[in-house]
Amino acid sequence: MLGFALLGLLARQPCSGYDLARLLQQRVNYFWSARHSQIYPTLAQLEAQGLVRHERVEQEDRPDKKIYSITDAGREALAAWAVEPVPLPEQRDEV
């Protein structure tokens, strides 16, 4: 699910991993939260699947940063996920 949250944010604008963490806290923290340690591996998985790509941006006095953007395949995957029916939670009958 984190992957789709990241794809949704990247569909609005390209971002660094740090920016994505900040946006998650500001926009969807009530529904979804994630730590930096979860975001970066998920971005790497999305990139390996061809759903996002990154561009390295050089910075003075700081390490280079990666700016991620969603690919056409990522937009298609996000659109397909958005219309999938949500599975209903299991009901347990204690009787």
HELIX and SHEET records of a PDB file:
HELIX    1   1 LEU A    2  ARG A   12  1                                  11    
HELIX    2   2 GLY A   17  LEU A   23  1                                   7    
HELIX    3   3 LEU A   24  VAL A   28  3                                   5    
HELIX    4   4 HIS A   36  ALA A   48  1                                  13    
HELIX    5   5 ASP A   72  ALA A   82  1                                  11    
SHEET    1   A 2 VAL A  52  VAL A  57  0                                        
SHEET    2   A 2 LYS A  65  ILE A  70 -1                                        
END                                                                             
